[in-house]
């Protein structure tokens, strides 16, 4: 069983936002990260296929 801590809750929140199509800048703003690098660190927890899907959406403009 995973102990629910503020770290786990925050990480889960950011991961869910990313998986639902939130942009890094939107998430940075919502989490009050000082650096986009901090926000980018959460991306590593998402499966590669999902990242490819998100990237594909970003490039279709």
N, C-alpha and C positions, 0 to 999 in steps of 0.2 A: 504494500500500500504506500502511495506517495503522500508524504506529509505536505499539506497545503501551507505554504509560506507566502509571504509577499513576493518573494523572488519567483516562485512557481506561478503565482497568479499573474504577475506582470508579464512573464515570459509567454504564458498561455494567451494572454490578451493580445500581445503584439503578434504572435504567430497566427492567431485567428484573423486579425486585421489584414495581415499580409496575404493569407490564403483567400480572403474575400476580395482581394483586389486593391486594398489600400496602398497608396504610394508611400515611399519611404519618407518623403517630406511631410505628408499628412500624419504619418505615425510619429515622426520626430516631434511634430507640433503637439500631438495628443499626449505624448508621454513626457514632454518637456526635456527630452534629451538635449544636452548642450552641443553635441556633435553628431552629424549624420553617420559617422563611423560607428557610434554606439548602436544606432538603429540598424545599420547594416549587419552588425554582429548577430542579430536575430535571424537573418535570412538563412544562415547556415543550418538552421534546424528544420528547414522545409525540404521535402524530397526534391531531387533533381528534376523529375518530370513536372512538378508544380512550378518550379522556377522557370523551366522552359516555356510553360504555358503563360506565365505572367510576362516574361520577356517578349513572347510573341504578341501579346496584346499591346504592349508598350510600343512595339515597332509597327503596328498596323494603324497608321494615321493618315 
